[in-house]
Amino acid sequence: MRTTDKKMVSENLHLNNALKEHFGFDQFKGEQKEIIESILNKNDTFVIMPTGGGKSLCYQLPALISEGVTVVISPLIALMKNQVDLVRSFSEKEQVAHFLNSSLTKAQQRQVKGDLENGITRLLYVAPETLTKEENIEFLSGLNISFFAVDEAHCISEWGHDFRPEYRKLREMMKEIGKDIPIIALTATATPKVQDDIVKNLELENTNTFIASFNRPNLYYEIVPKINKNQTLRHMVRFISKNKGKSGVIYALNRRTTEELAAMLMANGIKAVAYHAGLESGLRAKRQDQFLKDEVDVIVATIAFGMGIDKPDVRFVLHYDVPKSIENYYQETGRAGRDGLKSSCILYYSYKDVEKLEHLMRDKPLSEREMGAQLIDEMLAYTESGACRRRLLLHYFGEKSNIENCGYCDNCINPKEPLDVKDSVKIILDAVKELHEKVGINYLVDFVLGVKTPQIITYKHDQCKTFASGQIMEMDAPFWQSLIRQMMLEGFIRKDIEEYGLIKITKEGEKFLKNPFAIKVPLNHEYRDMDESDLENEVTNETEHLDPVLFEDLMKIREKVARKHDIPPYTVFFEQSLEDMCSLYPTNMEELQRIYGVNQGKALKFGRPFINHIATYVEENDIIKPDDFVMKNVASKSGIKVFIIQNIDRQIPLENIASAKNLSIEELIEAMEEIVYGGTKLNVNYLLEDIDEDDLEEILDYFREVEEDNLEEICAEFSDYDIEYEQFQLIRLKFLNDFGF
């Protein structure tokens, strides 16, 4: 064996032994070994590796086997604590890793610096702000530093999803500490533009770059339309209940929402805590530890603060609000399934959330607004697309993929009918060519639709041959927006980030122009046009697995109970309540009260024949009962509902209640209906004093006789009466209060 071969074998054995000694692993994942060798050989190294790929080990292992200390720059204190605890858990010496930041007392800081000076510590985690202090730079200059590790390096780029101005000063501060110290920069999410920014800003020279695949095959991606709050919360509780005992993260846009969601989950028997920057640091650390130690199942975090959550067995990540960029989305969904096991990523999407993000940017500098708008547009395109979600993500990060159907996202499992777009693709390519590849997506859409915007008229583009060429297809702007993005996905065109997102024709696009061929693509989802009427489909999807035989039995029991009490069947239990019973099989009063629309009074008054029959049915058919009981609207858990209940009890006029909460009368009555349907009584008698007693009694009798709860039909029946629609709504509430509980 040659000397060089012997040396190579020796080095491999050395690294493999070190891996086993320090972390207990038998082999490296992916390109971990090559990355470690690169930094050990004093080369600047750039690593792009998805969350769960073993990024941290790429700098932790070389730090532990090198002379001196490795300085790790990390953006979040919570993240530092996790990493330090992890390294310490593999070592007999607590001092092997430390962090130095504002959370430490003066005494603790002295202890950390003492361990560093004594050469005991191998890894020192610092925030970029720590390096801005002259005393810290001076101290670090006197240490033997093996290399710098810049974690979450995307924070350097203004195009990154977590831009931190302090990160752009890192190179300057590193030079002050010591020259010619190698750097390893690591990130889980970086588009080609962000990658270029990182390399330039850190002045990485002769860099060894390692880019792992962005594909996380164990993650399931799904978008669920957020039509109204109650429907979304109901879906959320159903989903989490089906994953009972498993760890999950919910991301929300603001602190208040995290608190409300955590309270709602707790009310439904799910162990959850809120986690955000507004909490006192001690409480925040306690809640993080509770989550890491499985003392709580779900942590509800703000989008900005959830980055510090690091747990390998997170089985689901739910986004209650739309993230501000695909990078954010990818980073946050990346918290799921870091152990490689199957996990779910669900985003609840409403276009109103996009408008909120745009509103939050209104006071930012123009350049930041423009940049933010582009990132939001990309996120919007992803959520509304009918294409494979995995393929869309990979394309966004510049990774080429031959995936047509991944089989593990909502669009691939339930694909939309594809549309032949051969002629439409040619229209776009012809327009891009005539406009000399000098326009962006929105301009191009206006152009092919023949919209004479001020810019189009100024440049005299309305006189072009291909102007308004898309009108013949009789399709709207969202179709053309979707088509252009599908064409990017298929490689016919590309968006040039360096030139402000201008559309360029690729070689594939040129080939198509020379010899057009048939091409089919799925259309976008029409989430923006969805409203309350679409909830029917959502309920159908949720209850598609209900037991049809049991449902028919319960319908008959409901009719029998209704006849006994001389009331309409729907006042016994709503049909939706029966559907829940047929999928969840409640067999005692406690379980029955957790069914939608069933409170203690209703359960005691009507429930016995239902649970008796279900218990017999379950036993006779050997049915294994699920534990996933559905959310019940707990009015007392919502601040606004508590306010309404208290003020109705005090007999305050509706106008005053509505005004105090900035609601319309229509919105207030809708909230009152939710309270009653959720199982809480409201005494509305004082609101009906203006109605003639005989008329009121006649209407209530009619409510008792009708089979269906159709308010429009009842209004038509009593159209001769001097009663407003809102009053009919209140009468219905009185009827449900008097006879439905």
N, C-alpha and C positions, 0 to 999 in steps of 0.2 A: 504493500500500500504506500502511495506517495505521501510525502510529508504534509502537503496541503490537504489531502483527503483525511489524514489522521487528525489534523487540526480542526477540520470541519466536524468530524464525528465527535471530537472532544467538546467542541462548543455546543453542539446539539444536546449531548448528554448533560452538560453543565446547565443549560437552560431548562431542560426537562426535569432535572433533579431539583432545580430551584423552584419550578412551578409546583412540584409535588410538595416540597418542604414548606413553602410559604403559603400556598393556597389549597393544597390537597387535591389538585386536579392531575389527571394522568396525561392529558394531552391538550394542546392549544386548539383554539377555535379559529377557523378561517386563516387570516393573515397575521394573527397576533404575534407569532414568532418572528416573522420578517420585520414587523414594525418595531419590536423590541430590539432586534439586532441593529436596526437602523439608528435608533437613538443611542444605543450602547457604543456604536461606532462614531459618535459625536456628529451625526448628520442631522440637519434640520429636517423635521418629519411632519407631514400633514396627514391626518387621519379623518376620514369621513365614514362613520360606521353607525348603523341604526341602533336605537335604544335596544338593549338586550343582547347586543353583539359582543360584549366584553371589552368595551372601550377603556374603562378605568384600569383594567389589568395591564393595558399596553404601556402605562406609565408607572403603575404601582410596582410591578415586578422589577423593572430596571432600576427603580429608585431604591428598592430594598437590597439589591445586590451591587450597587455602585458605592464608591467612596463619596462621602459628603452628604449633603441634603438636597432633595428635589423640592423646588418651590412650585406649588400648584396654585394657579390663579383660578378661582371659582366664583361665580356670580352670586350665589345664595348661601347664607349662613346655615340654613337647614340642610342643604346639600353637603356642605363641608362636614357637618356633624355626622351625617350618615356614612360618609366615606371614611372618616377617622374611626368611627365605631367599627366599621367593617374590617379595616386593616388591623386594628387592635385585637379584634376577635380571633385573628389568625396568628397572633404573636403572644409570647409570654410577657413581653415588655409593653406596658401602657405607653411609655414615652416614645415608641417607635414612630408614632404619628401624632401631630398636633395641629390645631388651627389657631390662627392669630387674627382676631377681629374685635369689633367693638363690644361683643357680648361678654368678653372676659373682664374680670376685675383686675386691678393693678397687680395684686398679688399673683393671680393666675398668669398674667402676662410675664411677670418676672420668672415664674417657674418654667414657662415655655422657653423663654430666652436662655435660661440656665441650661436646660436640656440640649438646646441647639449648640451652645458654646462648648458643651462637654462631648459633643459628637454622638449623642445617644439617638437623636431623632433623624429619621431617614426621609420623612414626608412632612412638609409644612404647607398647610392650606391657608391661603390668604384671599381676601376680597381685593379687587382692583383699587378700592378706596384706601385700603391699608397701605398700598405702595405709594400713595400720594403724599404720605407724611415723611418729612425729611429724616426724622429720627429712625424710622423703620428702614429707609433706604441705606442710611449710614450703618445700621446694625447688620443688615443682610450683606452689605459689602465686605464685612469682615469674616464671613463664613465661606466654607468650601462648598460651592453650589455645583452639583453634578449636571443638572439641566433644569430648564423652565418647562412646565406643562401648562398650557392654556386650555382649560376645559371650557366647554360651551363656547367655542371660538366664534360661532356665528354672531355673538353679541358685538363683535367688532364692526360688522357691516351695517350700514344704514339701511340696506335692503334685507337685513336679517330680521327675524320676527321678534327678537328681544334686544334690540339695539341699545347699547350702554355706552354713552360718550366716554366714560372712564377707560373703556377697553381700547379706544383709539390712541390712548397715551401710553399703553403698555410698553411698546418697543422703546420709547424714550426712557422710561423708568428702568427697564431691564439693562440698558446700556450704562446707566448710572451705577447700577449694582455691580456689573462686571461685563467686560467685552468678551466676545467669542464663546459665550456660553450657549450650547445648543438648545433649540426650542422644539418641543412637540406640541402641535395645535390639534385639538380634537373637537369634533362636533357630530351630532346625529343628523342634522338637517342643514344642507347648504346647496342652493341652486348654483349653476355655473357662475352667475354674477357674484354671489356671496363668496364662493370659493376664491375668485379672483381678488375680491376685496381683502380677504383674510391674508392671502399670500403677500399682497402689496403692502398692507399696513404693518404686518409683522416683519417685513423685509426678509422673508424666508429665502435663503440663497441655496441654489443647487439642491432643492428640496426633494426628498423622497415622498411621493404622494401615494396614499393607499385609499382607494374608494371601494368600500364593500357595497353589495347590492342593497338598495333601499327596500327591497321586497320583504315584508313580514308575513310569510305564508300562513302563520298560525292565527292571524288576526282577521276577524270577520268585520266588514265595514257595512254600515247601513245608515240611511237617512230616513227619519220619520217626520212627516209634516206636523208642525206645531200649530194646530188650528185654534185651539183655545187652551187656557191654562189647566182646566180641570181634566180635559182629555189627555194632556201631556203627563200630568201627575199620575193619573190613573194608569197609563201605559208604563210609567217609570216604576210604580209600586208593583205592578204585575211582574215586570221583568226581574226586578231585584228579588221578589218573593220566590220566583222560580229558581233563582240562584242563591237560595238561603244558605247563610254561613260562609259564602265566598266573599273575597275582598273586592271592593270596587271603588272607583274614584268618579265623582261627579264634578264637572267644571261649570262654573257660572260666572257671569260678567262682573257682578258687584257683591259686596259684603252682605248686604241685606238679604239678597236672594239665597246665599249660602246658608244663612241662619234659618230662613223660612223653610228651605228644602230639608235641612237637617231635622227641624222640628216636626215637619210633616212625616218624614220617614220614621222618626221615633214614635209618633202617634200611631203608626201602623205596624209597630212591633219590630222595626228594623233598627239595629244599633248603628247610629250615625252621629257624626260630629261635624261642625263647621270649622273651616281652617282658612284664615285670611290675615292680612297685615294689621288689621285693627285690634286683634287680640293681644293681650299682654304676653310678652315673649315666653314667660314661664308656662302659661296656659297653652300657648301654641306648641311648645316643645312636648308638653304632656300629651296633647291630643295626637301629635305625630307618633309618639311612642305607643299610645294606645292602639293606633292603627297598625303599626309595625308588629306589635305583639299580639295581634288578632283579638284585642279586647273590644274593638269596634269593627264592624264589617265595612262600613262605608264612610269615606271622608269627602265632604263637600267643600271644594276649594275654589278660590277665585282663580281665574285664568292666569293672572300675573303671579300668583303665589304658589300655585300647585306644582311648579317645576321642581321644588325641593323634595317631592314625594318619591321615594325610591324603595320599591318592594317587588320582589321577583314574581309573586303569585297573585298579582292583581288580575282578576278574571274578567272584569269589564270596566270600560271607561265610557261614561255618558256625558255628552255636552248638552247642557240645558240651554246654552246660548251659543250662537255662531262664533267661532274663533275669528280673529282679525286677519289671519293669513293661513295658507296651506302649511307653511312651516310650523306655525303654532299648533295646528291640528295634528300634523304628523308627530311632532314632539310629544304632545299630550296623549294621543292614542298610543304612542310608543311606551307609555307607562304600563300598558296591559301586556300580559303574557311574556314577560322577560325570561321566564323559565322555559319558554318554547312550547308550552301547552296552549291549546285552543282558547281564545278569549274574544270577547265581543266589544266593538266600538260603535256606539250609536249616537248620532247627532240629531237633536230635535231642531228642525229648521223652520223658521218663519222669516219672510222678507222684512217684516217689521224689525227684526233683530239686526238685519243689515243696515236699515235706516238709522237705528240707534248708534251703530258703530260710526256711520258717516257723520252723525250729529256730534259725537264725542270728539271728532277731529276738527270741528269748525274753528276753534281758537288756535290751532297749531300753525306754524309757519307754512307758507305756500308750498315750498318744496316737500315738506313732510306730508302735507295734505295730498299732494299729487302722488307721492310714493305710496301712502296709505290707501288711496283710492284704487291704485293698480292691484295692490295685494288683496283688497276686499273683492275686487272684480274676479280675481282668480279663484278665490274661495267660493264666491257665488256660482261661478261656472262649474266648479266641482260638485257642489250640492245639487244643482239642477240637472246635471248631465245624466243621460241614460246609458252611458258607456261603462265599461268595467272600471270600478273605483280603483282597483289595484293598478291597472294600466295607466289611469289618469295620474296617480301619485308618482309612479315611476317616471312618466314622461315629464312631469313638472320638475323633477330633480335631475333631468338630463340623462336618465337611464333608458336605453333602448330595450324594448321588450317585444316578444312575439306573442304575448298573452292575448288571446281573443276572448276567452271565457275562463275566469279563474275559478268559478264554481264556489266561491266563498265571499261573495258580496251580494247586496240586495239586487243590483242590476243584472248580475249573472245568474242568480237563482230564479229571478222573475224578470227575464229580458223583455224589453219593449219591442213591438213589431218594427223591424227595420224598414226604412224607406229608401227607394232607389233615388240617388241624388246625382247621377251622372251629369245631367244638364246643369244643375245648380252649381256643381263643383267647377264646371267649365266657365260659368258666368263669373264666379269669384276670381278664378285665375286670369281670365281675360281682363277683368277690371284692374287687378293688381299690376298686370303688365302695362296696361295703358297709363296707369298712374305712376309708372316708373318706380314701383315699390317704395313709395314715399308717404304712405298713410298707415294709420293704425286701424284696429278692429272697428271702433264705433264710426269713424269717418267712412270706412269701406261699406258698412251696412247702410248708412244714410245714402251713399252714392248709388249702390245697386237698387235701392228702393226709390230713387228719384227724389229724395228730400233736398230741397234747395236751401241748405243752411247758409249762413253768412260766409263761412269759410269756402264752401263749394262754389258760391257765386264769385267771391273775391279771386279765387284761382281759376275761374272760368271752366271749372270741371263739369259744369252742367252742359257744356257744349261738346263733351267727349262722346265718342261713339258708343261706349258701354254704359253711359249714364242712364239710370233707370232700367237697365237690362234685366233686373230681377223681378220687375213687376209682372212679367208674363207668368211667373210661377205661382202668383197669388198667395205668397207666404208672408208672415209678419216678421218684425225685427228679431224676436227671440229665436225664430227658426234660423235666420241667417247667422246670428251670433253663435248658435249651437253648431251649425254647419262649419263655420270657420275654425272652431276649436276641434271639431272632429277631423278636419283636414290637417290640422297640426299633428293630431294623434296619428294619422295615417302617413304623415311625412311628406305631404304635398306642399306645405308652406311652413315657415317658422317665424317666430316673433323675435326680432332683434332687440334684446334688452339694451345693448350698448347704444342703439339709435332710438331710444324712447319707445320701444315696442312697435316699431314699423314692421309691416308684414313683407316677408321676402319669399320668393318662389324657390323651392329646392329642385334638385335634379329629378326627383320623382315627379314633382309637379310639372316640370318641363316635358318629361316623358308622356305624362297624361295628356298634355296639350297637343302633342304630336299625334298621339293615338289614343283618344278617349275610350274608356272601357266602363262597364257597369260597376257601380259601387253602391253598397247599401250601408246605411248607418242608423242607429237608434235615435229617435227624437228625444228632446229634453223632457223632463217631468214638468208638469204645469202646476208646481206648488203654489206659485204666487196667486193663481186664480182659485185656489181651494177656499171654501168657506164652511160654515156650520153644516150645510146640507151634505157635505162630503164625509161627515162624521159617521154616517150610516155604514159606509164601507169600512171605516176603521173598526167599528164595533163588530162588524161581520168577521173581520180578520182575527180579532181578539177571541171571538167565541166559536171559531170554526171547529174546535175540537170538543164542543159540548156534546153531552150524551143525548141523542135525539129521542130515545125511548123514555128516559127519565124526564126529559123536558115535556113530553106529551102527558106523562103521568101527573107532573106538577101543575100543568095547565088545568087539568081536570079537577085536581084538589083545590086550586085557586077558585074555580067556578063554584065548587061546592061550598067553600068557606064564604064566598061573596054572597051566595044565596042565603046562607044561614044568618049573616049579619045584615042582609038586605042593603048591600052596597055594591058599586061596580067592581069588577075583578081587579082593575088596575090600582084600586085603593088598598087592596090587600097587600100585594107585592107587585112592583113594576116588572114588566117582562124581562128587563135587563137583570133584575135581581134573580129571577128564575134561571136565566142563562148562566149567571155566576154559580148558582147552586148546582147546575148540571155539569160544571167543570171542576168544582171545588168540593162538592159532597159534604156540606156541614151536617154533623150528626148530633150536635148538642147546642144549647142556647148560646153559649159563648162564641162558638164558631159561626153560628147564624148571624150574630150581631156584627160580624166583620164582613158580611156580604153587603154589597152596594145598596144603599137606600133602606137599610134595616137597623133601627135603633132598639133599645131594650124594650120600650113600650110595644112596638110593633111585633117584636119577636115573641113576647109573652102573650099578646092578644091573639095572634094568628099563627105562630110558628110551629106549635106542637105537631099537628098532622103532617107538616112538611118534613121535619127532621125525623119523625118516626118512619115515614115512608122511605126517606133517603137511607136511613140506617139499615132497614131491611133490604133495600135494593143493593147496597154496598156489600152486605154479607152474602146475599144469594148469588151475586155475580163476581165474587172474589175481587172486588175493585180495591186497588191500592190508592188511598187518598193522598192527593198532593198537599203540600204545606203552603202553597202559594196563594194565600187568601188575599183578595183584592182590596185596594184602598177604599176606605169608607170616608166620606166627607166629614171630617171632624171640625165642626164649625168653631168650637172654642179654640182651635189652634191657629186660626187666622185672625189677625188683628182687626181687619175691616169687618169681618163677620161678627166678631165679639162686639164691636161698636154698634152694629146694626141691631143685634139681639138686645143689648142693653137699652138702646134708645127706643126700640119698639115696646119693650117692657115698661118704659117710662112714658109711653104714649106721646112721643114727640112727633110732630107732623113730618110726613115724608119729605117735603120740600126742605126742611131744616136739616134732616139727616143727610139728604143728597148733597146739599150745599157744603156741609161740613167736610165731606170726603170728596168733593169735586166730582160728583157723579150726576148723570142725568137721571130723571125719574125712571126711565126705561131700564137703565143699568142697575139702579137700586132694586127694582122689583125682580130683575133677573137674579141678583145676588140673594134676595129673599127666597126665591124659588129654589136656588141651590141649597140654601140652609134647610128648607123643609124637606126637599127630596133626599138630602143627606141624613135625615132622621131626627131633626131638632124642631120642636114646636115653636111657632110664633103666634102670639095672640094679636090678631089683626082686627078684632071686633070694633075698636075705636075708629078705625079707618073707613068703616062701612056705615057709620051712623047717619050719613046723608041719604042712604038708600031706603026706600019705603020697605017696612018690615015684611009686608005681604009679598012684595016683589022679590025680596031677598030669599024668603022661604020657598017661593015657587022655583027660583033658579037653583037653590040648593037641592030641592026635590028632583029637578031635572038632572043635576049632576049624579044623583043616586041611581037614576034609571039608565043613563047612557052606558054603553059597553066600552067605548073608546074615549080617551082624554083628548078631545078635539075642540079647542077653545074657539076656533073660527066658526065651527058649526054651531056652537052654543050662542055665540054673539049673533049669528044670523037668525037663530030661532027667536031671540029676544030683541030683535032690531027695533021694535016699536017702543021699547023701554028707553027712558032717558038715562042710560048708563054708558059710561066710557069704557073703552077696551081695557085700560089699566084697572078699572074697578072690577071688571070680570076676572082679571088675573088675581085680584085680591080675594074675590069670592071663592075662586078655586083654592087659594091657599087656606081660607077658612074651612072649606069642605074637607081638605086633606088633614087639617088639624083636628077637626071634630070627628071624622069618621075613619081616617087612615092610620091612627095610632092606637 
